[in-house]
Amino acid sequence: LSPSDFILPIFLIDGSNKKESIKSMPGVYRYTINRISQIIDKAIRNEIPMVALFPKTKNSLKNDIGSESLNENNLVCRAIIEIKKRYKNQIGIMCDVALDPYTSHGHDGLIKSNQIINDETIKVLVNQSLLQAEMGCDVLAPSDMMDGRIGKIRKALDKSNYQNVQILSYAAKYASSFYGPFRDAVGSKGSLKGDKKTYQMDFRNSDEALREVALDIKEGADMVMVKPGMPYLDIIKSVKEKFKIPVFAYQVSGEYSLISNAIQKKLVNDDVVIESLIAFKRAGANAIVSYYADRIDKILK
C-alpha cells in the first residue's frame, strides 16, 4: 500500500467557517468551502492523488427533479472552482454524478408513478456531467446505476471537447445496508422513500456484476468501481481478472463506522484498518476510496 492508492472523500456544507462532525462517522467531518483547504493541504502533504466531493444540500434547495444538481453555483461547482484556483493541478477532483443529494425523495433518479424513470434521468445526468466538466472536474463518477448512462455521458463530453475528462463508472454498486452513515452525511437518509433495489444490484448475484462492467466498458468507462468494498472482494477479484481494467474499491461509510466504533470500544486494535485496506489491494483493487485516507501517513507507519 502507498498513499497513491487512495482517494479521499470530502463532505461539503453551505455556510462559512464550519467544520461539522458527522455523528455516525467518528473522525469524519463536513466542511464549508472556505475550510476545505485544511483537509486538502493535508492530503497533498500525504501525496493523496485525488479527492471526491459530496455535498450536503439544504432541504430548501431539494425538489422532485433534483434541479440543484444543474445549478452552476451549487456546493460542488463552487468547491471545484475553489480547489482549482488554489491548487491548480496539484490534486485531482472526482465528482459524483447522481441526483440523490439533490432530490426531495432521496433517490438517484427521477420518479414517475412511484418508479425510477431511466432514460429521462440520463438526460439530467448528462447535463450534470457537462456542468461539472466545465467547472474543472477531472474524473466524473456516475454512481446512479441507470442503464446506458456511460455511453451518453461519454458522447456528450467528447462532443463538447471534454475528451480528457475521465469516467469512473460505479459499474457494480449493490443495494447494500452498508450505506447508512453516508446517507446521514449527505442528508438523504431521512428523506429516502422506499429502497433502491430496482436499480442497484442484488447482493446475492455475482454474474450480474460482470455483465454490468462489460456494458460500461463497451460504452466508454475508463475505470470501474465496486461498491461496497469488503463484503465484495470476490467481485473486485473477478472483475480485475476478467477485464484487465482499473478497478476501484469503495470502503463505504458502514464499513468505516463499524471498524472505527470497534476500535473506539477496544473490541479490536487499530491494526484492523491496514488489514482491511490490504484486503482490497490483495483482491486486485488499483485504488481505494476510503475515509481513512486523511490519516494514511499514520496508518502506513
N, C-alpha and C positions, 0 to 999 in steps of 0.2 A: 504493500500500500504506500502511496505517496500523496501529497496534497493535490497533485494534478488529477487525481482520480475523482475529485469531489465537485459537486455543485451545491451552493449554499442557498436555501430558500429564505426569502425575506418577506415578512408581512408588513403591509403598509396601512397607515390610517391617516385620515384627514386631520388638519389642525396644525399646531406649531409647537415645537419643543417638547414633544411627548415620546416617552418610551414606556410602553404599556405591557405589563406582564399578561401572559395567557394562562389562566388558571389550570387548564387541563394539560398544559405542556410546560413542565418545570424547566426554567432556564431559557425559554424562548419568548421573544417579545414582538410587539408591533411597534413600528417606528413611523413618525411623521417624516416627510421628505427632507426637512432640514436637519434631521437627526440620523439619516441613514449612512452618512459619511463615517460615523464611528464604527459601524459594523463592516462597511466596505473597506475602510482603511486596514482593519484587522485582517480581512480576507486577503487583501493584496499582500500584506506582510507575510501571511501564511502561504502565499503562492497558490491560492484557490483560483482556478481559471474563469469561473462563471458564477453569477448569482441568478436566482429565479425569483421573479416578483409576483406576489399575490396580494390583492387588495381586500381590505375590509370596507366595503361600500356602505355608506349611510343608508338606512332603511328608506329615508325620504327620497333617495335617488333610484330606488329599485322599482321596477314595474313588470308586468307580464311578459314583455318582449325584450327586457334587458337592454334598453336603448342607451344606458350609460356606458355600455361597452364600446359604443361608437363615438363617444364624446372625446374630442382631442384634448380636453382639459381634465380628463378623469385621472384618478390616482396613478395608474400605471404609466400613462403617457407622460405625466409631469415628472414621474420618477426617472423614466428613461432619459428624458431631456436633461435632467439634473446630473445624472450619472455620466452621461456622455460629455457634458460640458466640463465637469470637474475632472474626470479621469481619462477622457479620450478613449483609447482602446486598451487601457491597462487591464481591464477586466471585461469579460463577455456578459451580455444580458440575455436571459431566456425569459420569454413571456408565455403565460398560459393563454391558450385560445379555447374559450368555453364561456358559457353565459351564466353559470351558477353563481358567481359572485355578484351578479347584476340583476337576477330575476327575483321577483317577489315570492315565487313558488319554490325557489332553491334548486331547480333542475338545470341541466346543461344545455337544454334546447327549448324551442318554442312548443307550446301546448295547444292542442285543439281537441275538443271533445274528450278531455282527460287523457289524451295520448300525445307522446312526443312526435312532432312532425319533422321528419328527417331532412327532406330537401329544402324546405323553407328555412330551417335552421342553418343549413350550409351557406345560404346566401348571406346571412348575418355574419357567420364565422369568416367568410371570405373578406368582407369589409373590415371586420375586426383585425384580421391578419394584415391587410394592406395598411391600416392605420398604424399598427404597431411597427411595421417595417419602415413606414415613413418617419416615425419618431426616432428610429435608430436601433430597434431591437435586432440582435444578431441571430438568435435561434427562436423560431416560433414553435410552440409545443402544444398542438391540438390535443386536449385531454377529454374531449366531449364524447368520443366514441360514436359519432354519426357515421353512417356508411357512405363512402365516396368523397369525404371532405378533403383528403390529402391531395387527390388529383386536381380538384377545383382550386384549392389554395395555391398549389404549385403553378398551375396555369396562369392564375391571376398575378402572382408575384413576378413570373417571367415576363408577362405582357407589360407590367409596369416598371420593368428594369430593376427588379429586386432579385436578380439571379443569384446573388451571393448570400442572400438570407436563407439560412438552412431550416429544414423542418425535422424536428424530433417528434415523431408520432407516438402518442400513447396508444400503441397498437394492441397491447394485451393489458387492458385495465379491467379488473374484476369487480363485480358487485360485492364489495367486501364490508365486513363490520369493523375493519381497522381504520376507517376514515374519520371517526367521530371527533377527535380533538381538532383536526384540520377544519372541519365544518364549523366548529366553535371559533377557531381563529379567524376565519373569513366572514363569520356572521351569518352563515346559511343554515346552521343546524336547526334553529327554531322554526325557520320558515319552510323547510323541506316537506312537501306534501307527498306521501307515499314513498316508494323506493325507486331505485334506478336500474332495476333488473331487466327492463325491456331494452336497454341499450348498452349497459355494461355486461361483462361476461359472467357466465355461470362458473363458480369456483370448482365445480365437480368435473369440469371438462377441460382437458389439455389440448385436444385436437383443434378446437376452435381457435386457440391462440395462434397456432401455426398458419391456419387459413387467413386470419386477420392480418398477421405480419406479412404474409405473401402478398396480399392485396395492397397493403400500404406501400410496400417496396415497389411494386409494379406502378403505383400511382406517383412515385417520386419522393418518398421519405428518405432522408439522408441517414437517419438513426431511428431506433425504436426503443420504447420504454416498456418495461414490465412493472406493473403496479398492482398490489403491494409487492414488497421485496421478499422478506424472509420466508413467508409461507409458500412462495412461488419460485424457489431456487431451481426446481426441476424445469420450470417454464423458461427461465433465463438460460439454463444449460441447453435445452432443446433448441431454442431459437438461435443461440450462438452457433451450435454445431450444424444446424440445417442451412442457415442463410449467410454466414460469414459477413455480417453487417454489424456496425457498432450497436451494442445492446446496453441500455442504461437500466439501472435498478433504482427504484424509489423506496427508501426506508421510510415508510409513511408514518404519520403522526401517532397512530395507535401503537405501532412497534416502538417508536421513540419513547412514548409516555410510559408504556409497560416497563421498558428497560430502566428509564430514569427513576420511576417510582420505586422499582425493586431495589435499585442502588441506594436511594434515599432511606428506604426502610431496612437497609442492611440485609436483605434477603439474599443478595448476591454482591460480589465486589465489582468494581468498575472495569475489571478486565473483560467483562461480557461485552462491552462496547466494541473493542477491537476484534473480539471473536466474531461478533455479528457482522462487522464490516468486511473482515477477511472472507466470510462465507460468500458474500456477493462476488468478490474477486475470484474466489476459487470456482464458483459456478460459471464464470466467464464474463461477468459484467465489465464493460470498458469504463463506465463512470457510475457514480453513486450519488443520488440526491439524498442528502441527509442533514437533519437538524443539528447533528454533531459537528458539521463541517466548520463551524466558527471556533471550535475547540480542538481542531485536528492537530495542532502543534503539540498540545499536551497529551492527546491520545496516542500519537505516534511515538512519543518519548517512552 
